[in-house]
Amino acid sequence: MTRSAQTTPPPDAEERRKATPVIVYSVEHLPAFDAGFYGAARSHLTKLSELIVPPRDARAFTVPAGHFFRIVSIEGPQVGDLNLWNAHDLSERFFSGKTRALHATHVSTGDRLWSTLPTLRPLATITHDTLDWYGWDDDGAGVHDVIGTRCDPYTNLLLKGTEYHHCCHSNLTRALAAERNMPPSQAELHVHDVMNVFMCTGYTRDTHQYFMKASPVRPGDFIEFFAEMDLLAALSACPGGDCGASHSDDQAICYPLKVEIYRPSDGALAGWQPSAPNRYSRTHGVT
Ligand SMILES: [Zn+2]
């Protein structure tokens, strides 16, 4: 879709376009990623458990504060859609939009996954990413985006006129419903915009539309997170497979994903505390 201008540019249009871009948020004021701390904590890990997320389906899992979890590619290239919640309060969940605004359209080692207002705190920190070599390609694409939402049956119905029940939204809904023993109609209200793990995406240069291309992930690749607080997570193995062609249907070849949960060695977290809620007064100027 191209947009053609309906109005005549003002005489100083070019001058107005030459304003200098300014980074919106002064992220240098955020607590710095402490590579030494996380490096020491992950140097001796004990695997506590693992689970398999079947293709075109999702699974929920919990991660205690101060533990690590990895999402691992097995068998073949596969994209995963990740939801995160405060394990004790589902109203606090991953805030894709603010994470994007604070870090970038795509995230990697050192970036944090932030929670929704009013708590706005790190749910997790990315501590290792075997795809960090990818960077930005010639199409402007990167890996692990926080610009997409999740494939869902509502958009699919709008665009295709057919019902499909294994979109990531539905997969995550079923996984959360099973984990928390709630009806799907209630669970789906907690499902939110995802981190697109392993997905390779960008915006087209000419029309700035969201595009995807085959993920560079291969079996053995993984992305690792440190739980900054007690987490409930859900991961969907997207029906798009490597998201190189289609999604929201049964056409793409899909593979399972593996989740591994690790405990750091005793003493590695000495002095560390789970993330605290944002301290804004919440008066909003009303006295
Ligand atoms: Zn999906």
Residues whose N, C-alpha, C, O or C-beta is under 5 A from the ligand:
A	BS01	ZN	R150 C151 C168 C238 P239
